[in-house]
Amino acid sequence: SQKIEQNSEALNIQEGKTATLTCNYTNYSPAYLQWYRQDPGRGPVFLLLIRENEKEKRKERLKVTFDTTLKQSLFHITASQPADSATYLCASPFKTIFGAGTRLFVKA
Amino acid sequence: GAGVSQSPRYKVAKRGQDVALRCDPISGHVSLFWYQQALGQGPEFLTYFQNEAQLDKSGLPSDRFFAERPEGSVSTLKIQRTQQEDSAVYLCASSLEQRSRVSQPQHFGDGTRLSIL
């Protein structure tokens, strides 16, 4: 079946470092991937969309890459801040499939 | 308000009772989605509406789950004869255009946390 997999282990990093989160997809080839942020008790909030023919997309301190050979998208937060602590979800919008999300903790 | 609104925020019901969850999408949004989110998991797709038409209900786990959007705006998700495994957060999302316009982001409400005792 079509799946999106994200590292279920929490990622702990120091403030100011770059956080890198991984999204792998299996058994299909999405034309688009979206990334969302979810805080506890809240709904997901859209951050970025990347198309398969875009190798990289940037928005402020955020960067997303899409590697169709590796079937993988990477999500980077540079100069991370404690306020970046949240769960980050990868999604395939057409198939409406979400990954389980990766929890990020940024320590001051 | 400007965002997607869901009510109630919390719902506790006894096993076997029926429940109804409401979603007010952003005004003018064509697409409306319902998701179920278990603790520590991502949202799982339940059903999709384009205006008042329910075009995809492939994610509904059983015939106890029913959703409607009769006038193409407010939607209700109904669960009949609730079971303990129905306990989860139910999220609603809306999007400006139809689902095939995949560049459109989904705007989520904060969900209804359903607990079945």
Interface residues (C-beta under 8 A of the other chain):
Chain A: I4 Q6 S8 A31 Y32 Q34 G41 R42 G43 P44 V45 F46 L49 R51 L89 A91 P93 F94 T96 I97 F98 G99 A100 G101
Chain B: V4 F33 Y35 G40 Q41 G42 P43 E44 F45 Y48 G59 L91 A93 R99 S100 V102 S103 Q104 P105 Q106 H107 F108 G109 D110 G111
